[in-house]
Amino acid sequence: MGTTVTGPRPGADPGLYGPSSVTWQCHGDPMMWIAGLRALYLQALHPRAVRGVMENSDFRRDAWGRLLRTADFVGTLTYGTTEAAERAGLRVRTIHRTLSATDPDTGARFPVDDPELLLWIHCAQIDSFLHVLRRSGVRLTPAQADRYVDENRVNARLVGLDPATVPADTAGLAAYFEAIRPELAAGPDALAVDDFLRGPPVPPLLVRGRNLLWPPIAGLAYGSLPGWAHQLYGRPAPAPRSITRRLRLTGHVLRSIPAGLRWQLPPGHILKAMRRMGPGSRPSPYTLRTSAAILDRPGRA
């Protein structure tokens, strides 16, 4: 039976997206974790973008922390109050404003908040989220997919971009990737990221579990990349049909875990949002299917 989106509680702050958005309904999906790994693989293919990460963070020692902080940021922007989201964006912009890195080709210094780099990070992330969700079984209509891209120009604004310069639909996103491909390469930094993601460090007691569970997860994230990305990295991936089947199976298994249990994991953004907004705000793929007329209205980015 479908879930109906009801109005928010009187005085409740829906934040930057709200339950009527595609983003609200999608970002509670457990496949977002695999989508996040795909985004890391994709983002590393921009030599200056990945150099900025390598020079300004201890990636190998704190990769899990970085991944969790990114998930916390996305969760705050999606499900937090307007004040919390704006505060998170200000914090990121303030940090980035102080950082610079060395261009691996020219040796010149560049700011990590260069709009071209911020746009690459944003587009790689949004493309990965949307691609993995749809390919794993979340049934978005073309209009809903376009709306998702449009909605997340709010996200782009919070990291320092002018929303008018950010793709507003899936066609614009595809055109962006077509234009930027000549600038992409799998240099030493990208290969270091690839090597790390294939076997991230864990405490000795967890090594056996990592060796059993992690390769299929990282393999799905890598396999879901576009073919040109596999060519840049220089290692093959399973056939696209095989990856699609595995993504759908993984999505089915993860979605069979009760959402209330999954959402108990810290920092609990979704449960806090539901308490604030009311039970009708519960993210659900059923809402996407039964409320297309609501969700396909023009965006407000």
Number of C-alpha atoms within 10 A of each C-alpha: 5 12 17 15 19 14 14 18 15 8 8 14 17 22 20 24 24 20 26 22 23 28 24 24 22 24 21 21 20 20 24 19 18 24 24 21 22 26 23 23 24 26 23 25 25 21 21 23 23 23 21 22 17 17 13 13 12 11 16 15 12 12 17 14 11 15 15 15 12 13 16 17 17 17 19 26 27 29 30 25 21 17 14 15 22 19 15 20 20 15 13 15 16 14 11 18 13 10 15 18 20 16 16 16 8 7 9 9 11 14 17 24 23 15 15 13 19 17 22 20 20 22 25 22 20 20 20 26 23 22 17 26 24 19 17 19 18 21 15 19 14 12 16 22 20 23 24 26 26 22 22 27 24 19 24 22 16 21 22 20 21 14 18 11 11 22 21 20 18 19 11 14 18 13 11 16 15 10 9 11 13 8 10 17 18 21 17 13 21 25 18 16 22 19 11 14 22 17 14 17 16 13 7 9 8 10 15 11 11 16 13 9 11 17 14 15 17 19 18 24 25 29 23 25 20 12 13 10 21 18 13 15 17 11 9 12 18 13 11 14 9 12 21 20 14 16 25 19 14 20 22 15 11 15 14 9 11 9 16 11 8 15 17 12 10 9 14 15 20 23 19 15 24 18 13 19 24 17 16 16 27 23 25 21 18 15 23 27 17 15 15 16 11 14 22 20 13 12 18 13 18
